[in-house]
Amino acid sequence: MSDDQEKLIKTTVYLEEEVLEALKEVAEEYSGETGQNWSRGGVIRVALSEFFSRRGKIL
């Protein structure tokens, strides 16, 4: 792992089926737009980062 990557810690989150499908769709969209493979977990990390940023907490 390079120094510029943060260590990810596995966790469990329970989500509704509709949310999982939406995360999958957005991951596919991001993959098409960026040319990089996006996962649902990656989308969740981006969404949480934006959420905390809007609340003034920079992670």
C-alpha positions in Angstrom: 0.0 0.0 0.0 1.4 3.4 -0.9 1.7 6.2 1.6 -1.0 8.3 -0.1 -3.7 5.6 0.4 -5.5 5.4 3.7 -6.1 2.0 5.3 -9.7 0.8 4.9 -11.4 -1.0 7.8 -14.0 -3.6 7.0 -17.4 -2.8 8.6 -21.0 -4.0 8.3 -23.8 -1.7 7.3 -27.4 -2.8 6.8 -29.1 -1.0 3.9 -32.4 -1.4 2.1 -32.4 -3.3 -1.2 -33.3 -0.1 -3.1 -30.3 1.7 -1.7 -28.0 -1.2 -2.8 -29.4 -1.1 -6.3 -28.9 2.7 -6.4 -25.3 2.3 -5.2 -24.6 -0.3 -7.9 -26.1 2.0 -10.6 -24.0 5.0 -9.4 -20.8 2.8 -9.3 -21.5 1.8 -12.9 -22.0 5.4 -13.9 -18.8 6.5 -12.2 -16.9 3.6 -13.8 -18.1 4.7 -17.2 -17.3 8.4 -16.6 -13.9 7.9 -15.1 -12.6 4.8 -16.8 -11.8 3.3 -13.4 -13.6 0.5 -11.7 -15.9 1.8 -8.9 -17.5 -0.3 -6.2 -20.5 0.3 -4.1 -18.1 0.8 -1.1 -16.3 3.5 -3.1 -19.5 5.3 -3.8 -20.4 5.1 -0.1 -17.0 6.6 0.9 -17.5 9.5 -1.6 -21.0 10.1 -0.3 -19.9 10.1 3.4 -17.0 12.4 2.6 -19.3 14.9 1.0 -21.8 14.6 3.9 -19.1 15.3 6.5 -17.6 18.1 4.4 -21.0 19.8 4.2 -21.2 19.7 8.0 -17.8 21.3 8.3 -15.8 18.2 9.2 -12.9 17.6 6.8 -11.8 14.0 6.9 
